[in-house]
Amino acid sequence: MTKTTIYVGLCDKDTKEQEISTLNAYKVASNIFTSTTGGATIYEGVGVYTHDNGDVVQEATLICIVYGSETETILKAADQLKVALNQESVVIETTESNSMFY
């Protein structure tokens, strides 16, 4: 089964500050994953990101794990997250897992 982890920083790409509260970002991500992949496990971390212009930010980051979704579905969710949370990019990590639904 495919395990996909999407890392979404919460600092706005334009202001380099967190404009959407972490709680509201959780809600946005939850709604996006519910409508695209059927669900996800979402938790918070801290990331460091270098913007295209060289600015470096340390930011709250949502770590979103999805099992069993097709690549095109994951990319659709990622595109929606980038727009909704005004992100320059997100990181998508895909691995094969021995996990199963029970």
N, C-alpha and C positions, 0 to 999 in steps of 0.2 A: 504494500500500500504506500502511496506517496504521502509524505509529510512535507507541507510547505509552511515556512515561517516567514512572515512579512514584518519587517521592522519599520515603524513609522515615527519619525521625530515629530515633536510638537511645536518647535519654533517655526513661526511663519517665514516663508522663503523671502518675503520682501522686507519685513521689519526686523528679522532675526531675533524676535522676542516671541514668547508664547502668548498668542492672542486668544486661543480657545482653551478653556480650562480642561484639565485632565479628565475630569468627570464627564464633561460634554463631549470630549474627544472619544472616550469610551462608548458613549451613547451613539455617536456618529458611526464609529467602526462597527459596533454591534449591529446597527441597522443595515449597514452595507453588507456585512457578512451574512446576515439572515436572508437578505434578498438575493445574494449572488451564489453563495456556497452552501447555504442552509445552516451555517453556524461556525463558530470558531472559539478557541480558548484565547482570551486576551488578558495580558498582565502588563505591568509597568516596569520599565528599566530606565537607565540613564545612558545616553549615548553622546558621543562627540562627533561632530560632522564638520567637514570643510566644504563650504559653498563654492560654486563655480567661480565666484569672484575672489576666492581666497579667504573670506571671513570664516573664522572657526567659532562654533558655538557648542556649548555643553547643554543638553536638552533632555527633558523628560521624553521617553520613547515608549510607544505601545509595541508590544511584542505579540503578534497574532499568529496562532497556529491553526492550520486547517489540514484535515486528513482526507485523502481520496478525491480531491477536486481536479478537474482537467486544467491544463495550462491556460487555455483561453478564458476560463472562468476566473482563475486567479488573477490574470492580467486585467480583466474587467473590474474586479474588486480593487486592485492596486490603482488603476486609473481613477476610480471613484474616490478612493482615499486621498490621492494626490490633490484632486480638485477640491474636495470638501474641507481638507485641512490645510490647503494652500502650501503644498510641499513641492520642492524642486525635484525630489526623487524619493523612492522608497527602496529598501533592500529586500529582495525575494530570494530565499534560500530553499532549495528543494532537495530532499533526500528520500531514499527508499527506506521504509521502516518495516519491521516485523510486527507492527501493531495490528490489532483487529478489533472490530466492534463486537461486544459480547452482551 
